[in-house]
Amino acid sequence: MAVFTFGNLARTEIIRYLLEHGPSARGDIVANVGASEASVAKHLVLLEDAGAVTADVEPGRRHGRAPRYSANPEGIKALMEAHLRYLTER
């Protein structure tokens, strides 16, 4: 999961944006990372599933609501450690 998560420039830019700017709506992320609305939406789902991003509204309760997304430093750290293990342990 770590290799897949960090192996995409758009996902990396989303994480960087959230780390720098704090909780943000999807539209703000789209406006600042150079990716389409559909692409950002897809990447946010993957990042949330991987634990790198959290949202202030649970996935099943988002109908009609606009969640704000935040970077999850602990989740990012765990993924980075897994990625390092993948690269160095054979």
Summary of the structure (lengths in Angstrom):
residues: 90
radius of gyration: 13.1
end to end distance: 17.0
largest distance: 46.9
contacts: 249
relative contact order: 0.20
helix: 66%
strand: 10%
